[in-house]
Amino acid sequence: MNILADLPKLGLVYQHTSAATTRKYIREHPDIVRRYVKSQVEAVHRIYTDKEATLKALAKYIGRSIDCDVLEKTRENLLNEAVLPRKQYPSLEGIKTILTTEVKGKPAKPEDFADSSFVKELDQSGYIDALYKKR
């Protein structure tokens, strides 16, 4: 893989990863959303703390024929708060970078596309910090 642009090095804030659902689904199934967000936070923790498991997963989903050096470099690139933050808060500035939409004739606001309440709940409870203190 060739790097065309390294957004963090360019100083460009970008929302790299995200999950999407509807507000209705969040209202009707908050426990499912809460469990999903918790699993996402745990997966990011695993990427940061378990190199072998991460390389194995990358090989499985990128391709087993990929050279080990490429897999390791891919993991290295993920280990960057600008790319994959430990605390999975959506980046309103990063969403603004990619947002070129209007909603009902008005410029769309990043806040209209993000709900950080579930991450905030985990963060304020101390759960995320405790994950990283286990090592």
N, C-alpha and C positions, 0 to 999 in steps of 0.2 A: 504494500500500500504506500502510495506517495502522499505526503502531506502537501496539500495545496495552500492551506493557510492555518496557522496556529493562532486561533482566536484569542486565547489568554495573553499570548506574547504580543499580539497587536493591540491589547488593551480593550478589546471588544467583549462586553459582557453578553452572554448568550445562554438561553435556557437549553441545555444539551439534552437532558432526558426528562420525561414526564409521563404521567398516566392521565387519562382523560375519562370523564364520565359526565353525566348530567347532574344538575342541581337536584332534580327530582329523585334520581337514584340515591344521591347522598342523603336526602331527607328520608327516603323510605328504607334505606339499608345502611344506616351509619355503622353498625357493627361490622359489616362486611368491608366497608371502606376502611374502617379503623384497623382491621386485621391485615388488609392489603398494605396499608401504609407502614404498619409495624414490620411486615415481612420485607418490604422494600428497604427500610432502615437497617434491618438485620442483614440483608444481602449486601448492602454497601459496606457494612462493618466487615463482613466476610471478605470482600474484595480487598479492603485495607489491611486485614490481619492474617489472612490465610492464602499465601501465595500459591501453594500447590493446588488447592481446591479451585482457586480462580483460574489458574492456567488450564486445569482439566476442563472446567466449564467453557472457557474460551475455545479450547480445541474442539469440544463437542459442537459448539454452535457456530464457530467460524469455519472450522474444517480441520479434520485430523491431519491432513496433509500439509498444513501450514507449519513452517519452520519454527522451532522453539524460540529462536531469537525474536521472531515477529510477535509471537504470543507474549513474551516477556515485555517487549516494547509497548505492546497494546495495553498491558496491565499498568506499566509505568505511566503511560499517558492518562490513564484513568485516575491515578493517585494524585489528583490535583483538585483542590477545593473549588477552583473555578469550573472544572469539568464535572466532577462527581463529589459534591459536598457531603461530608459525614452526616450533617443534619440536613435532611432532604427538603428544606424550605424551597418553595418555588421562587425563582429570581424575577421579581417584578421588572427590574431593569433589563434582564435577559429576555423576558417576554416582550417588552417594549421594542427591543432590537429587531425581533422577527415579526412584529405585528404591523400589518399593512391593511387592516380590515376596518370597515365602518360597520357599526351596529345601528340599525334604524336611522341611517343618514348622518350619524355622528361618529367622530373618530373613536375607535374602540380603546378602552383603557385596560392596561394589564390586570388590574384588580378584578375586572369582569371575567377573567379566565383562570383565576387561581384561588384555591382555598387552602390556606396553610393551617387551618384549625387542628387538623389531626396530627400534623407534625409538631405543632406547638404544644399540643396536649402531651405527646410523648417527651418532648424536650423539657417542659416545665415539671413533669413528674420525675425527672432525673434519669429516665430510662436510657436515653441515648448516651449521655455521659458515662453511665454505669457500664454500658457495653464496652467502651474503649478503656475503661479502668481495669477490666478483668485480666488484661494481658500483663 
